Amino acid sequence: MSEKVEVKRGVKLEADEAQAAIASGKFALLLTKPPQDEVEGQYRYSGWTQCPWCGHIGWTTGLDSNFYETVICGACGRAFRA
């Protein structure tokens, strides 16, 4: 049996959009792997995402099921929306 992993592909942000999102303090972080003790929130969740700039796939915390979030890639440092 294989377990299918769903990856949310990010959308590139221009530099001014990324700076505004980072300045607002509302962004998620793309990690290399899930943390050891994951605690799921009621409205926010964690999942796999892919950076559209460098292709890195990693575990992202702070995603919202109702809105796109600005994500900072842990590999290349660029911002995108997922």
C-alpha positions as CSV (number, residue, x, y, z in Angstrom):
1,M,0.0,0.0,0.0
2,S,1.3,3.4,-0.9
3,E,0.2,6.6,0.9
4,K,-0.5,9.4,-1.5
5,V,1.1,12.7,-0.4
6,E,-0.7,15.9,-1.5
7,V,1.6,18.8,-2.2
8,K,0.2,22.4,-2.6
9,R,2.2,24.2,-5.3
10,G,3.1,27.8,-4.5
11,V,2.5,30.8,-6.7
12,K,5.4,33.3,-7.3
13,L,5.2,36.7,-5.6
14,E,6.9,39.8,-7.0
15,A,9.4,41.5,-4.7
16,D,7.0,44.3,-3.6
17,E,4.2,41.8,-2.7
18,A,6.7,39.7,-0.7
19,Q,8.1,42.6,1.2
20,A,4.6,43.8,2.1
21,A,3.6,40.4,3.3
22,I,6.7,39.9,5.4
23,A,6.4,43.4,6.9
24,S,2.8,42.6,8.0
25,G,4.2,39.6,9.9
26,K,1.6,37.2,8.3
27,F,3.5,34.5,6.6
28,A,4.2,30.8,6.9
29,L,7.6,29.0,6.8
30,L,8.5,26.1,4.5
31,L,10.5,23.6,6.5
32,T,12.6,20.7,5.2
33,K,10.6,18.1,7.3
34,P,7.7,18.0,9.7
35,P,8.5,18.8,13.4
36,Q,8.6,15.9,15.8
37,D,5.6,16.9,17.9
38,E,2.9,18.4,15.5
39,V,-0.1,19.9,17.1
40,E,-2.9,20.8,14.7
41,G,-4.9,24.1,15.2
42,Q,-8.6,24.5,14.7
43,Y,-8.4,26.8,11.7
44,R,-4.7,26.7,10.7
45,Y,-2.9,23.6,9.5
46,S,0.4,22.2,8.3
47,G,1.1,20.4,5.1
48,W,3.5,19.8,2.2
49,T,4.1,22.7,-0.2
50,Q,6.4,23.3,-3.2
51,C,8.3,26.5,-3.8
52,P,7.7,27.8,-7.3
53,W,11.1,29.5,-7.4
54,C,13.5,26.6,-6.6
55,G,11.2,23.6,-6.6
56,H,11.9,22.7,-3.0
57,I,9.1,20.6,-1.4
58,G,8.8,20.9,2.4
59,W,6.6,20.9,5.4
60,T,4.8,24.3,5.9
61,T,3.3,25.4,9.1
62,G,0.7,28.1,9.5
63,L,-1.4,27.4,6.4
64,D,-5.0,28.5,6.4
65,S,-7.8,26.4,4.8
66,N,-9.8,29.6,3.9
67,F,-7.1,31.9,2.6
68,Y,-3.8,31.8,0.7
69,E,-0.8,32.5,2.9
70,T,2.6,34.1,2.1
71,V,5.2,31.4,2.5
72,I,9.0,31.9,2.8
73,C,11.0,29.0,1.4
74,G,13.6,27.6,3.8
75,A,15.8,26.6,0.9
76,C,16.1,29.7,-1.3
77,G,14.5,32.3,1.0
78,R,12.1,33.6,-1.7
79,A,8.4,34.4,-1.0
80,F,5.4,32.8,-2.6
81,R,1.7,32.3,-1.9
82,A,0.1,28.9,-1.1
